[in-house]
Amino acid sequence: GAVVSQHPSRVICKSGTSVKIECRSLDFQATTMFWYRQFPKQSLMLMATSNEGSKATYEQGVEKDKFLINHASLTLSTLTVTSAHPEDSSFYICSAPNGRGREPYEQYFGPGTRLTVT
Amino acid sequence: AQSVTQLDSQVPVFEEAPVELRCNYSSSVSVYLFWYVQYPNQGLQLLLKYLSGSTLVESINGFEAEFNKSQTSFHLRKPSVHISDTAEYFCAVTGGLGGKLTFGQGTILTVHP
């Protein structure tokens, strides 16, 4: 099956620094990837849609200058949290749809990245 | 616009008992429905999905869900749960090809011995 990886799995950073999170589709190409964040005991909230070769599409209320998304290739999207603050501490999850074959609507999720800002 | 409501935030059950996790959705277009399971500190794993065809869909580990268009529901059921089923379950909907998912609030299923 399709596999999506994320790196790092956990990161602790100091307030004011920037953190980059990578999302890779390991055995398929993804022209689109999605970034979600999940607060403790809450659901996943879509932050943005990452598009290979073009700008990301951000959901309402998400600061595009704070959460920089770069879809560098058909297998890699990165999310950079700039000037991180404690309120940015969360679980960040990416997903990618595998449009090949018989299941074009299925999305594959990465294992998530736990960000803690001190 | 789409929305998903999971009516129960927590469901405690005893091992080998049946369970139903409820999910209702609203959408102005045709939808595709999913149930995902999340174990602590892990990403989401697809449990089952409804795309078209038979309204009753099953997973390999004994869960099933039925798409009910008239009631706009997609409830998840299992006739006999195991301790290992303890996790958080999310119902999700999308209206398009590889499109973004809208998630429900999640239901924490806790199976007690």
Interface residues (C-beta under 8 A of the other chain):
Chain A: Q6 T32 F34 Q42 S43 L44 M45 L46 T49 F91 I93 S95 P97 N98 G99 E103 P104 Y105 E106 Q107 Y108 F109 G110 P111 G112 R114
Chain B: Y32 Y36 N41 Q42 G43 L44 Q45 L46 K49 L51 F90 T94 L97 G98 G99 K100 L101 T102 F103 G104 Q105 G106
